[in-house]
Amino acid sequence: MAEGPRNGADKGEETRRLRDLEERLSRMTPKPEAERPKAAYDQAHIAWRMVIELVAGIGLGFGIGFGLDYLFGTTPFLMILFVFLGFAAGIKTMMRTASEIDTKPGETAPDREKRD
């Protein structure tokens, strides 16, 4: 329990023992399977990502349209136009993300290979 101060050799020995323990534990723990589709929590993560992508597209469109309307004095015209363009960009990004749902970890979406 209450041991005296440790020197460098004792710390090195403890470090070696800890690394050995970590190595043995990593060999004993089962590795996750990559053969199944993404887990349910990953799908929920993808769903939130899709919502954020849509809102971000609309928000960016609103900001750009509002800024251009302010500069040019065309009050609601460019804001409405860019909100719709942002909505379309958000939908396109959501569709790209939706294609990733049925993929396995480490695999690319089928249509992504054509684009990249």
N, C-alpha and C positions, 0 to 999 in steps of 0.2 A: 504494500500500500504506500507507505511513506518512504520512498527510497531517496537516496541522496541525488545530487545533481548528476546528470548523465553526460558522458563525454561523446565525442564524435563517433567512436567505434560502436557504442551502444545504439546511437541513432541510425547508423548505417545498417546494423543488424536488424533493427525493427523495420526499417524501410524494405529490406530484402524479404522479411517475413510477410509484410503486408502485400507486396507484389506477388509473392508466391500464393498467398491466400486468394487474391483477386484472380489470378490465373486459374486456380483450381475451381473457384466458383463459376468463372465464365465457361469452363469446360462442362460443368454439371448443369448449368441452366439451359433449357431447351431454346433453340433458335426459332424465331417466328417463321411461319410458312409463307412463301411468296407465291404460291400456286393459286390462292383464292382471290376473288375480287377484293377491293378495298373494304375495310371494316366499316361498320355503321358510323362510328365517330368520325371517320374520314369523310364519309358522305355528308354528314352534318356540317363539317368544316367546309366542304365544297359548296354546300347550299348557302352558307353565310358569305362565302367568297363571291358567289354569284350575285347576291343582293348588294353587297358592297360595290361590285363592279358596275351594276346598273345605277345605283345612286351616285357614284363617282362620275359616271358619264354624264348624267343629267346635271350634276353640280358644276362640272367643268364647262358644259355647254352654257349653263346659265351665267357663269362668271365671265366667260369670253363674250357672250352676247351682250351682257349688261355693260361690260367695258367698252365694247365697240359702239354700242348705242350712246354711251356717254361721250365718246370721242366725236362721233359723227352727228349727234343730235337726232337720231332716227328712232326715238324712244322705244316703242315696244317691238319694232319689226325685227331687228337682228337678234334680240334676246329670244324671241319666240322661235326664230329659225334655228339658232344654235342649241336651244333646249331640245328641239326635235332631232337635230343632228347628234347631240349627246345621247339621247335616248336610243337612237339607231346604233350608235357605237357601243353603248352598254349592252344592248340585245345581242349584237354580234359577238362581243366578248363573252357574254353568258352562254351562248350556244357553243363556243369553243371550249369553255369550261365544262359544259354538260357532256361533251364527247369524252371527257376524261373519266367519267363515273364508272364505266364498266371495264376500265383497264386494270391490269394487275400492277402492283408496285414495281417500279423500274422499267415499265413498258410505256411507249409513247402512244398517243391516240392515233387511230388509223388515218384520219385526214391530216394530221399534223406532219406526217412524213412527206406529204405532197407539198406543203407550204414551206417547210424548212429546207 
